[in-house]
Every structure is written in C-alpha cells, then in structure tokens.
Amino acid sequence: MGQTAGEIADRFRARFGPGPLLVRSPGRVNLIGEHTDYNEGFVLPAAIDKSVVFAISPRADTGCRIVSLDFGQEIRFDIQDLGRSPLRWPDYMAGVIDQFVRGGYPIRGFQCVFGGDIPIGAGMSSSAAVEGGLAFAFNVMFGLKMDGVELARLAQRAENEFVGVNCGIMDQFVNIHGRENHVLKLDCRSLEFAYVPFERTDLRLVVADTMVRRELASSEYNVRRAQCEEGVAVLRRSAPSVRSLRDVDLCLLEEHRAELDSVVYRRCDYVIRENIRVEQACRDLADGDFRKFGERMSASHEGLRNGYEVSSPELDIIVESASLVEGVLGARMMGAGFGGCAIALVEEGAVPAFRERVGRAYESATGKVPNIHVVAISGGTHVITA
C-alpha cells in the first residue's frame, strides 16, 4: 500500500494507455457519534489524508477491467453480467456499478487501476472510499451531473444491497462532502449538515490500529441494529411519534425501562446519550474548548464498552494506556468495534510519548505491535492531477 497518484497513473498508462481521469477518495475518522447513524442520529466525522486513488477511463463497450494494486489482482467482467466475487473486494465496485445500471444512468464499461494507503479493515472506511470514489469518477467521466447527496446515497445502497452490509450513510457522506480543517456534523435523518472548524495547529488526531480484524463486526452490527429497533417498537406503543431512537429522550426511556429487556435498555441508553454528546461536542468546538471535547470522546468510549458492548480487550488497552499519557485530551474506539482502530486527540508535543507508551503497553499485553498513524483532516473526494 501507499502508492502515490503519479505511480498509480504510470501503472495505468503502462497497462491501458494514456489519458486516465485521476480521483482521490479519502478515508475517514469519526470523532464522536458511533452507532448513531443508523438510528437517525448525529455524527461528527472528518475526511482524512489517507486515501484511495483511481486512475480510470471509459471504454466503448460494456466490459470492465480493474487492477487492484493493493491486492495485486486484476478482474474482468461486464456491466450487464454482475455477480458476487470470491475475492470480496470487487463487490464494493460491482455494487456501485449495479446501482448506476438499476438507475438507468448512461454508463459504459471502463478500465481502472487503483490503490491507496487506507488500512483495510481497520475502521477508517476503505470500503466507502472505494464506493464513493468510483461513484464520483463515474459522475465526472460520464457527465451524469449528480449532486453530492445523490452520490452518497448511491454508494450507501451499493453496500446495503450488493455487498450485504446494512451500514448507515455517514462514511459515504463524509467521503464526498469532507472539507479540510473542518469536521462535519451530519443529521443522519434529514442529511442536513454543517461544517464545524477544527483548526488547532497544536493538536493531532492519532489513530492506533489494534491489528485485530473485525471478524465479529458485521454480525454484531446487525444484532445491535435489531436491538435498537426492538427498543423503538416497545416505546412506540405508548409514544406513537417515535420513529427511531433520535426521537427518544432519557426521561421517556426511563419511564418505560421496565418494559424493555435489560440489554435493549442499555443499547438505547447509549445511543441517546451519544446523540447528546455530539451536540455538546459541537458546542465545545465552537467555544474552542478542546479539553472538554476530549473528555466527551473518552465518555463515548465508556458507553461503547459498557452500554453498547462493542469494544474489545485490545481497544480498551489502547484507550486506557492513552489516557495515562500527559497531553492526550481524549481517546475512544472508532468504527463498528470488536477490533480495528482507536482514535485519540493528542497535543503535538505528546505524540512521541503516545507512540512509545501506548505501543509498549499494547505489545506487552497482546504480543502485537500496533500501527499508529497521525492523520490530518482533508477534503472529500475530488479530481486530481498526477
């Protein structure tokens, strides 16, 4: 991994000839607001400077040739004969193509070389980068004139309907709409969004990869979603206006606690509190109170560990050891859980200590060396030049 845009363009030209369109599609971090998106709540993600780069050009026929530099593989298929692949990574691209075909958009075949530096399976949303990047490239390449919300919705449907992961829209949305030096507050019900400045030059976002792939994440994700829906169904009996946990406050939940399974209650309690934390965190940023913001990140992890129960021993080790490093303002697990990454807000001068102390504590406890990345907030998917 880690090819530059120029290297990817060169590989394209060597394989397919001149003239590719180059598109950079970023990964993302989510600072706070985890497992709220599919509950029609609020999230606070940002696009980052780790990305997937596509070199792509259209064909005259309906054939497709795609080269993945990260996997060292090439696949060929026809847009009129799409199917699931045993390699799995092509499904994210085929799902996007399937959505364009179903929508009746005037697309043709294409040839593509792509690669990048987003850690796969670590919670920085390499899948949404592939989906959003290909959708964006099609929009440009075939002159479709779709807006950003349409592209994000299409990319989400690709993962829901073709790949089979019932994800919310956060990852695809921030992939398209990210802005440099800003986080994006997204209302996952209305898709209204606002940019919140995040411009402290003396702070860093540090992502620590547990090196544990998230085998349980997909199945447990669907379990958590079903538990939230169960809670909504119970609450709706006495409060018919409740459509999702977005419509529930802590008082209503407490009033009906006896009617809820204890596990379902904890799931709902976490989601409601996390939505409140997102709103409070945005006010913290507006006030320039990054210390309070960091405290809310840490409170989010506590809720994810104890209430939503999607953390893991490895994630807890990273978060707990990070909290002992002076200059770390907050830390939490990030993503679906059961592995993947934790994210920390760290004063620039404390980054070396973070690397040393967290790395040492994690290796001592697990025998694994964590990958630690310092990431910067970047813009969303866009056309680039080599």
N, C-alpha and C positions, 0 to 999 in steps of 0.2 A: 504493500500500500504506500501511498504518498507520492504518486507521480504528479508532476506539475502539468498545468494546462498545455504548455508548449510540448511536453513529452507526449501527452495524450494526442494532441493534434498531429505530431510527427508519426505516431503509430497508426493513426487513421490514414494519413496520406500514403504511408508505405503499403497499407493493405488495400485501400479503396480509391486512392487518387486525391486530387486537390479539392479545396472548397468546402470544408465542413463548417457548419454552424457550431460555435462553442458556447456551452451553457454551464454556468457554475450553480450548483444546487446545494445549499448548506444543511448541515445537521443542526440540531437544536439542543438547548438545555431548557429545563423548566425550573425556574427559581422557587416557585411555590404554587400550590394548586394542583395536587396529584390525585388522580382518580375522581376528579370533579367534572371532567369534560363530558363524560357520557351520562352524568347526572344533571346536565344542562346548567352547570355552574360556571365558575370563573377560573381562569388560569392565567399565569404570568410567565410565558416562555420568552425566549430570545433565540434568534438565529446566531450561529457561531461560525468561526473562521475555519472549521473543519468541514470538508465538502466533498461532493461527487462532481466530477467534470465530465460532460458529454461532448464528444465530437460526433456530429451526426449530419447526414444529408439524405434527401429524399431519393427514391428510385422511381422509375417509370412504371414498374409493375407492382404487385401486391406482396412481393417477397421481402423478408426481413433477415438481415444478418447482424448479429450483435456479438461483440467481443468484450468480455469482462476481463480487464487486466488484473483485478484483484484475485479472481478465481483462476485465471489462466485458461479460460474456456471460451469457445465460440459456439453459438447456436444459430440454427436457421429454421424458419417456419414461414407460414403465410398468414396474413391478417384475416383471411377467410377461413382459416382452419386452426383456431386457437385451442390449446389444451394445457392442462397442468403438466409441469416438468418434474422429473425426479430430482433435478438439480436444485429445485426450490427458488433460487434467486431469479430465474426468468419469469416466475409467476407474477412478481411485482410489476414487471414491464408489460407482460401479456395482459394483466388486469387493466392497466391504463389503456392499452390498445382496444381491448374489449369494450370499454366504456365509450370510446370515440366511435367505434363501429355501431354499437347499440344506439348511440345518439344520432346516427345518420350524418356524422361530420364527413366532409370530403377529404379523407386521408388516403395516402398510398403507402406502399412499403418504404423501407428505409434501411440504411446501413449505419452502424454506430460502433464506436469504441468508447468505453467509459471506465473510469477508475477514480479512486479518491483516498482520503485519509481519515474517514469516519470509522472508528472501531465498530465492527459488525457485532450486533447482539449485546452491546454494552449500554444501551439506553440513551444514545444520542441520536436515535431515529434515522439510521441509514436507510431504512425502508421508505420512509416518507421522502427522503432526499431523492431516491430513485424515482418514486412515483411522481413527485412534484416536478422534478427536473425534466422527466420525459414529457409530462403533460405540457409544461411550459415550452419545451422545444417544439412539440407538435403545433402549438398555438402560433408560434413565430413562423415555423417552417411552412405551414400550410395556410397561413393568413386567416386564421379562424376568428380572430377578434373577440375571444372570450375574456371576461374580466377575471380578476384575481380570486373572487369568491367562487365563481364557476369552476375555475381550475382546482381550487382546494377541495370543493365538493366532489368533483370527478375523481380526484386522486384518493379521497377517502372511500368512495364507493368501490374503487378498484380493490382496495384492501379488504373491505367488508364482503364484497360479493364474489370476487375471484380467488383471492388468497384465503379468505375464510376467517379473518381476524376481525372481531366486532369492535374495532377501535373508534374512539371519538375523532373529532376533526382538528384537535389542537396541532398535531405535528404537521399535517399538510398545510394548515392555515399559516402558521408562522414561517414555514418553509417558503411560501410565496410572498408573505407580507412583511417579513423581518426588516428592521431598519437599524443601521449602525448606531451604536451608543444609546439604544433605546430597548426597553423591554416592551412587550405587547400585552396589554390587558384585554383578554378576549372573553366576551359573553358567549358561552357555547350554546345558548338557546337562540338568541337573535342574530348572532355573528357580528354584532356591533363590537368595535374595537377602538382602543385608544393607545397611543404611544406614550410611554412614561420614561422620561430621561433617566439614564443610568450612566453618569459621566464622571464618576470619581476616578481620577487617574492614578490614585494611590491604592486602589483595591483591585484584586484579581479574582476571577472565577476559576476555581481549581476543581477538576473532575478526576476522581480516583476510581479506576476500574478494578473491581474485585477479581477479574479474570474468571469469574464463575458465570457461565452462560445460563440464561434464564429458562431452563427446561420447564419449570412449573408455570411460568408467567402466563402463557396463553390460556391454559386450562383454568388456572386460578383466577385470572382476569374475568373470564366468563362467569365463574362462580360468584365473584364479588358483584358483578353487574346484576346477576339474578337476585342476590340478597338485597341489593338496593331496591330493585323493582318490587320485591316482596314487601319491603317496608312501606313503599309508596302505596301499594294496593291496600294494606291494612289501614293506613292513615286516611286514604281517600274515602273509606266508608263513612267517616264522620266529618271529613272536610273535603267535599267533592271538588273543590277548586284546585286541589293538589294534583299537579301533573307530573312532578318529579321532585327530588329532594331539594331542588332550588326553591320550591315553594314552602318549605318546612322550616320553621324556626325552632330553637331549642325548647321553648315553652310548649309548643304543640307536641313535639316528640316526647317530652317528659310526661305530658298528660296521658299519653297512650302507651307508655312504657310497658304496662302490664299485658297489653295485647300483643306485644312483639316478642318473638323469640329473642333470647338474650344476645345471641351472636348478631342477628339482624339489627338489633338496637345499637350495638357497638359500631356496626358498619355505618348506619345512618348518622349517629352522633359524630363520627369522624368527619363525614362529608360535609355536614352542616357547619362544623367548626372550621373546616379547611376553607370553605367559601368565605366565612367571616375573616379568616386570616389573610386571604388575598386582598380583600377590600382594605384591611388595616395596613397591609404591606405597601399598597399603593400610596396611602397617605404618608407612610414613613418616608418613601422615596420623595414625595412632594415636599416634605419637611426637611429633607436631607439627613434624616436620622437612620443612617445605615447600621448603627449598632442595634437599634430596635428591630430593624428589618432582619438582621441576622438572628436575633432571638426568635423571631417568628419562623424562620427556616428550621431552627432546632426544635421548636414546638411541633412543627409539621412532622418531623421525623418521629417524635414520640408518639404522635397519633397514628402514623403509618405502622409503627412497630406494635403498639399495644391495642389500638382500636380496630384498624383495618387489617392488621396481621399479614402484611405483605413484605416485611423486611426479611432479613436473613442474618445468621450469625456473622457472616463476612461483612455485610453492610454495617451492622451495629459496631463491629470492631473499628471500622474506618471512622464512623461518625464519633464514637466515644474517644478514640485516640486523637482525632482532630480537635475535639473540644478542649483538650488539655494543652494545646499549643497556643501560647500567647500571640495575639494578633489574628486568630481565627474568630470571626464575628458570628458565624453560624454554620451549620452543616446538616445535611439531610440526605436520605436516599432519594434517588431520582428515577422516574420511569415506572414500569409495571411492577418491579420488585423481584424478589427471590434471586438476586444476583444483579449483574450489571454494575451501575455506577452510583457513587455518591457525589454530591456537589457541595463545595464549601466556598464561603465568602471570606477572603483572606487579605490582610494588609500586605502590600507588595514586599515589604521587608521580611515578612514571616514566611514567604513561600519556601525558601530553602529549609527552614526548620520543619515546615509541614512535610516536605518530601522526605526528610530524614526520619523524623519521629513517627509519622504515620506509616511510612514504608517499613521501618524496623518493627513496629508493633504488629503490623499485619503479617509480615513474614514470620515473626516469632510465633504467632498464634495459629497460622494456617499452613506455613511452609511455602506459600506463594508470594511472589513479588508483585505488588500492584502496579499497573500502569497509571502514571499520574500525568495529567495533561493540564496545562494552563491555557484557557481558551479566552478569546475576545469576542465580544458581541459584534455581529456583522450584519450586512444587508441580506435580503432574501434572494431568491433565485433570479438570475439575470444573465444576459448575453455578455460574453467577454471576448477579448481578443487575445491571441496567444502571445 
